[in-house]
Structure formats: C-alpha cells, structure tokens
Amino acid sequence: MKKKKIVRKKPIAKIRLIEFYGRDCPHCIMMEALLAKLDQETGVKIEKFEVWYDNKNMRLMKKCDKGCCGGVPFFYNEKTGKWLCGAVEYDVLKKWALQSAQ
C-alpha cells in the first residue's frame, strides 16, 4: 500500500490589533463602549495595553507609534502598520478593524 504524502499548510499569520490607552484617560474610557460593541457585532478582538502606569507597554507603544500619534488612545495593527489616533467614531473604528482583520 502506497503512503500518502502529508502536506502541511503554513499557518496564517495572526493579525494583532492593539489599543494603547491610559487608565484615567477620558477619551480611552469613552472608547471602551465602542470596543465592546465592535467585539459583540464582529467578533474582532483588540488587545489592550495600559501605558501611563506601565513602562514596558509605553516602550511598545513608542515602537509602534513612530511619531504618528504621541497620545492615547492609539490603535495599531502590527501586521499592516495601519493606525488610528485618538477617540474616533464607531464607524471609523469598525472600518479600520475589519480592513485590518482581513
């Protein structure tokens, strides 16, 4: 009996969407409801990193930011480098997240 050759597919790179935020930031707090709505409607998850009280997270934000935003909330796609700066309307967040997740 002839053995079948097993061909393994390369795993698809996981896309990581990130929000950098400040714990007491009013704009970041405002975005929490929109992030929950986005998750509920689309299933898109955004990983959150608090930067005001965590130096390690702040270094990661600076590495991703590259002078584009300089503040929070800052949303970043590690794969494409696309980002959003500041509090945005839900439709803008959703469009960015869905385009980024493709």
C-alpha positions in Angstrom: 0.0 0.0 0.0 1.3 3.4 -1.0 1.6 6.0 1.7 0.0 9.4 1.1 2.3 12.4 1.4 1.1 14.7 4.1 1.4 18.4 3.1 1.3 20.8 5.9 0.0 24.3 5.2 1.8 27.2 6.6 -0.3 28.8 9.4 -1.8 32.1 8.5 -0.1 34.9 10.5 -2.4 36.0 13.3 -3.2 39.7 13.0 -2.9 41.5 16.2 -4.9 44.7 16.7 -3.8 46.8 19.7 -5.1 49.6 21.7 -2.7 51.6 23.8 -4.6 53.5 26.5 -4.2 55.4 29.7 -6.1 54.1 32.7 -7.6 57.5 33.6 -7.8 58.9 30.1 -11.4 60.2 29.4 -11.0 59.6 25.7 -9.9 56.0 26.3 -12.8 55.4 28.7 -15.2 56.7 26.1 -13.8 54.2 23.6 -14.4 51.2 25.9 -18.1 51.0 24.9 -17.2 51.2 21.2 -14.7 48.3 21.6 -17.3 46.2 23.4 -19.8 46.9 20.6 -17.2 46.0 18.0 -16.4 42.7 19.7 -20.1 41.9 20.1 -21.0 42.8 16.4 -18.0 41.5 14.6 -16.0 39.2 17.0 -12.9 41.3 16.3 -10.7 41.4 19.4 -8.4 44.3 20.2 -5.6 43.6 22.7 -5.2 46.4 25.2 -2.0 47.8 26.7 -2.1 50.4 29.5 0.8 52.8 29.0 0.5 55.6 31.7 1.5 53.3 34.5 3.4 50.6 32.7 6.8 51.5 31.2 7.1 48.2 29.3 3.8 48.9 27.5 4.9 52.5 26.9 8.1 51.3 25.2 6.0 49.1 22.9 3.7 52.0 22.1 6.6 54.2 21.1 8.0 51.4 18.9 4.6 51.1 17.1 3.8 54.9 17.1 7.0 56.1 15.4 5.8 59.7 16.0 2.4 59.2 14.3 0.2 59.9 17.3 2.0 60.5 20.5 -1.0 60.1 22.7 -3.8 57.8 23.7 -6.0 56.1 22.7 -3.7 54.8 19.9 -4.9 51.8 17.8 -2.3 49.8 15.9 -2.2 46.8 13.5 1.1 45.0 13.9 0.8 43.3 10.5 -0.1 46.3 8.3 1.2 49.2 10.4 -2.2 50.9 10.0 -3.3 53.0 12.9 -5.9 55.3 14.4 -5.1 58.2 16.8 -7.4 59.4 19.5 -11.1 58.8 20.1 -12.9 58.1 16.8 -16.5 57.4 15.7 -17.7 53.8 15.8 -17.9 53.6 12.0 -14.2 54.6 11.7 -13.1 52.1 14.3 -15.1 49.3 12.7 -13.8 50.0 9.2 -10.2 50.1 10.5 -10.7 46.9 12.4 -12.4 45.0 9.6 -9.9 46.1 7.0 -7.1 45.2 9.3 -8.5 41.8 10.2 -8.7 40.7 6.5 
